[in-house]
């Protein structure tokens, strides 16, 4: 694979430095498709096996669904995360806060995309509402069905730049990608009128190239996003700023006295629903951290048990 081709796929000097230990026996490439643990890698070789993964520059990850304590990396090595919401029954400020928290913690730049703007009479009112939770992230209202406003997203997708589209089923991610590419590569389907729920027309994750040199990752719709790790400072920048006035430095903005955040929610300086969302996500992160710590302790205990057993066996066979 030529240097130009690698750079078109997002390669840069930092990746080259990380790859140096593998250069004698391996060739670099990028995973361009994942489907049920089967991967396609763009590389100069015709056949091969994945030997190692270079450190991820960024990621959008969540806890896997269910009770299992495990991370699922939905997209990696992304420069911009397009968090897509539909301005129909899918629209939910609390879900946007959750997506933003995950995006900020993963190291990529979040951009809020409000699709189906053609269904809204007062888009200005919607934008003002979303601005209250955006924490400075850019907001774009557009219509993928009509094509209105879609081209504005190209500003984030220069040569070698990777963008990932994430959101619920039926929000229009695949239609947006088709508009940006100028073809019908990605399958689309109509949503149910009653609740705006969509079918999973995208069942795998795939890296697609734009004619102008940018890269797009299409992902299946997500019914839920459970937090995996990180903090809430970026996604709740307004609460983080208010916290400077709290009496206790480690205030959780819940039941502590002389809390500036709680006072702001009580007296009109902060939406009480936003504070309650913050508290809920804070509890979720704390519980997730406890589960991860317990899992690590269990794994360490099993590891030590194996080591001690091996040492006893060695002692037994000594003459």
C-alpha positions in Angstrom: 0.0 0.0 0.0 1.5 3.3 -1.0 2.0 6.1 1.5 -0.6 8.3 -0.3 -3.2 5.5 0.0 -2.4 5.0 3.7 -2.9 8.7 4.4 -6.2 8.6 2.5 -7.3 6.0 5.1 -6.3 8.3 8.0 -2.6 7.2 8.4 -0.3 9.8 9.9 3.1 10.1 11.6 1.8 9.1 15.0 0.4 5.8 13.6 3.7 5.3 11.7 5.6 5.6 15.0 3.3 3.2 16.7 3.7 0.7 13.8 7.5 0.8 13.8 8.0 -2.3 16.1 5.9 -4.4 13.7 7.4 -3.1 10.4 9.8 -6.0 9.8 7.2 -8.7 9.7 3.9 -6.9 9.1 2.2 -4.4 6.8 -0.1 -1.6 8.0 -3.8 -1.5 7.1 -7.1 -0.3 8.4 -10.2 -2.3 9.2 -12.9 -1.2 6.8 -15.7 -3.6 7.7 -16.8 -5.6 10.8 -19.7 -8.0 10.7 -20.2 -10.6 13.5 -16.4 -10.8 14.3 -15.5 -11.0 10.7 -13.2 -8.2 9.5 -12.1 -6.7 6.2 -8.8 -4.9 6.2 -7.6 -2.5 3.5 -4.0 -3.4 2.9 -1.4 -4.0 0.2 -1.4 -7.8 0.9 -4.0 -10.1 -0.7 -4.4 -12.3 2.3 -3.3 -12.3 5.9 -4.3 -12.3 9.5 -4.5 -9.4 12.0 -1.5 -9.7 14.2 -1.7 -6.6 16.4 -3.8 -3.5 17.0 -2.1 -0.1 17.2 -3.2 2.2 20.1 -6.5 3.8 19.3 -6.5 7.6 18.9 -10.1 7.9 19.9 -13.2 5.7 20.2 -16.9 5.7 20.8 -17.6 2.9 23.3 -20.4 1.8 25.5 -21.1 -1.0 28.0 -22.5 -4.1 26.2 -26.2 -4.6 26.5 -27.4 -6.7 29.5 -25.7 -7.6 32.7 -22.2 -8.4 31.3 -19.5 -6.0 32.4 -17.7 -5.5 29.1 -16.8 -2.7 26.8 -18.1 -2.5 23.2 -16.1 -0.2 20.9 -18.6 1.0 18.3 -16.1 3.0 16.3 -12.4 3.9 16.6 -9.8 6.3 15.3 -12.4 8.9 14.5 -11.9 12.6 14.3 -15.6 13.6 14.4 -18.6 11.8 15.9 -21.9 12.8 14.2 -24.6 12.2 16.8 -27.8 11.9 14.8 -31.2 12.5 16.3 -34.5 12.6 14.3 -36.8 15.5 14.9 -39.8 13.2 15.2 -40.6 10.7 18.0 -36.8 10.0 18.4 -36.0 13.5 19.7 -34.9 13.3 23.3 -32.6 15.8 25.1 -31.7 13.2 27.8 -30.5 10.8 25.1 -28.5 13.6 23.5 -26.7 14.2 26.8 -25.9 10.5 27.1 -24.4 10.4 23.6 -22.4 13.6 24.2 -21.0 12.1 27.4 -19.8 9.0 25.6 -18.4 11.0 22.7 -16.4 13.5 24.8 -15.0 10.7 26.9 -13.8 8.9 23.8 -11.6 11.7 22.5 -13.4 12.6 19.3 -15.1 15.9 18.4 -18.9 15.6 18.8 -21.2 17.2 16.3 -25.0 17.2 16.9 -27.0 16.4 13.8 -30.8 17.1 13.9 -32.2 15.2 11.0 -35.8 15.5 9.6 -35.9 19.3 10.1 -38.6 19.3 7.4 -41.0 17.9 10.0 -40.6 20.9 12.4 -42.4 24.2 12.1 -40.2 26.2 14.4 -36.6 24.9 14.0 -35.2 28.0 15.8 -37.0 26.9 19.0 -35.6 23.4 18.7 -32.1 24.7 18.2 -32.4 26.9 21.3 -33.5 23.9 23.3 -30.6 21.7 22.1 -28.1 24.5 22.8 -29.0 24.1 26.5 -27.4 20.6 26.6 -24.8 20.9 23.8 -21.9 22.2 25.9 -20.4 23.9 22.9 -20.8 21.1 20.4 -21.8 22.3 16.9 -25.4 21.8 16.0 -26.7 21.2 12.4 -30.4 21.0 11.6 -30.9 19.4 8.2 -33.1 17.1 6.1 -31.5 14.1 4.6 -34.7 13.3 2.7 -34.7 16.6 0.9 -30.9 17.2 1.0 -31.2 20.5 2.8 -28.2 21.4 4.9 -26.4 18.1 4.4 -23.4 19.5 2.6 -22.4 21.5 5.8 -21.2 18.2 7.3 -18.5 18.0 4.6 -16.5 20.7 6.4 -15.6 18.1 9.0 -14.5 15.5 6.5 -11.3 16.6 4.8 -8.8 14.2 3.2 -7.8 11.5 5.7 -10.4 12.7 8.2 -12.8 10.1 9.6 -16.4 10.7 10.8 -18.7 8.2 12.4 -22.5 8.4 12.3 -24.2 7.2 15.5 -27.8 7.2 16.6 -30.9 5.2 17.0 -32.5 3.1 14.3 -34.5 5.2 11.9 -32.8 8.6 12.5 -31.5 8.6 8.9 -27.8 7.8 9.2 -27.6 5.7 6.1 -29.6 8.2 4.1 -27.2 11.0 5.2 -24.3 8.9 4.1 -25.8 8.3 0.7 -26.4 12.0 0.3 -22.8 12.8 1.2 -21.4 10.2 -1.1 -23.8 10.9 -4.0 -25.0 7.3 -4.4 -27.3 4.7 -2.9 -24.6 2.5 -1.4 -26.3 2.1 2.0 -29.6 0.4 2.4 -32.5 2.5 3.8 -36.0 1.8 5.0 -39.0 3.8 6.1 -39.7 4.1 9.8 -43.0 3.3 11.6 -45.3 6.3 11.6 -46.6 5.6 15.1 -43.3 5.8 17.0 -40.6 6.7 14.3 -38.8 3.4 15.1 -36.7 2.1 12.2 -35.5 -1.3 11.2 -31.8 -2.2 11.4 -31.1 -1.7 7.7 -27.4 -1.4 8.6 -26.3 -4.6 10.3 -22.5 -4.1 10.3 -20.0 -1.4 10.7 -18.3 -0.2 7.5 -15.7 2.5 6.6 -16.7 4.3 3.4 -14.7 6.8 1.3 -15.9 10.1 0.0 -14.9 11.5 -3.4 -13.3 14.5 -1.7 -11.0 12.2 0.4 -12.9 12.0 3.7 -14.0 8.8 5.4 -17.3 7.8 6.9 -18.2 5.0 9.3 -21.8 3.8 9.2 -23.0 1.9 12.2 -26.1 -0.1 13.2 -28.8 1.8 15.2 -28.4 1.6 18.9 -31.4 1.1 21.2 -29.4 2.1 24.3 -26.1 3.6 25.2 -24.9 2.6 28.7 -21.9 4.5 29.9 -18.6 2.7 30.2 -16.1 5.1 31.8 -15.0 8.7 32.0 -16.6 11.8 33.6 -19.3 14.3 33.0 -17.3 17.5 33.0 -17.3 18.1 29.2 -20.9 17.0 28.5 -22.2 19.0 31.5 -19.9 22.0 31.2 -22.5 24.3 32.7 -22.8 22.2 35.8 -19.1 21.9 36.0 -18.8 25.7 36.0 -21.5 26.2 38.6 -19.7 23.6 40.8 -16.9 26.1 41.5 -19.3 27.8 43.9 -20.1 24.7 46.0 -19.1 24.7 49.6 -17.5 21.2 49.3 -14.9 20.6 46.7 -16.0 17.0 46.2 -19.7 17.9 46.1 -21.9 15.5 44.1 -24.7 18.1 43.8 -27.2 15.8 45.4 -27.9 16.1 49.1 -24.9 18.1 50.2 -25.5 21.5 51.9 -24.6 24.8 50.3 -24.5 23.3 46.8 -24.3 26.0 44.2 -25.6 23.7 41.5 -28.7 22.6 43.4 -29.3 26.3 44.3 -29.2 27.2 40.6 -31.7 24.5 39.8 -34.0 25.7 42.5 -33.8 29.4 41.6 -34.0 29.2 37.8 -30.3 29.3 36.8 -30.3 25.6 35.7 -33.0 23.3 34.3 -33.9 20.9 37.1 -34.4 18.1 34.5 -30.8 18.6 33.4 -29.5 18.4 37.0 -31.5 15.2 37.5 -30.1 13.8 34.3 -26.6 14.6 35.6 -27.3 12.9 38.9 -28.6 9.8 37.1 -25.5 9.5 34.8 -23.3 10.2 37.8 -24.8 7.2 39.6 -24.5 5.1 36.5 -20.8 5.8 36.1 -20.2 5.2 39.8 -21.9 1.8 39.6 -20.1 0.9 36.4 -16.7 1.7 38.1 -17.6 -0.5 41.0 -18.5 -3.4 38.7 -15.2 -3.0 36.7 -13.2 -2.9 39.9 -15.0 -6.1 41.2 -14.3 -7.8 37.9 -10.6 -6.8 38.0 -10.3 -8.2 41.5 -12.0 -11.4 40.5 -9.6 -11.8 37.5 -6.6 -11.1 39.7 -7.8 -13.6 42.2 -8.1 -16.3 39.5 -4.7 -15.4 38.1 -3.0 -15.7 41.5 -4.8 -19.0 42.1 -3.4 -20.4 38.8 0.1 -19.1 39.7 0.0 -20.7 43.2 -1.2 -24.0 41.8 1.6 -24.0 39.3 4.2 -23.2 42.0 2.8 -26.1 44.2 3.2 -28.5 41.2 6.8 -27.4 40.6 7.6 -28.0 44.3 6.1 -31.5 44.1 8.2 -32.6 41.2 11.5 -31.4 42.6 13.9 -34.3 43.5 
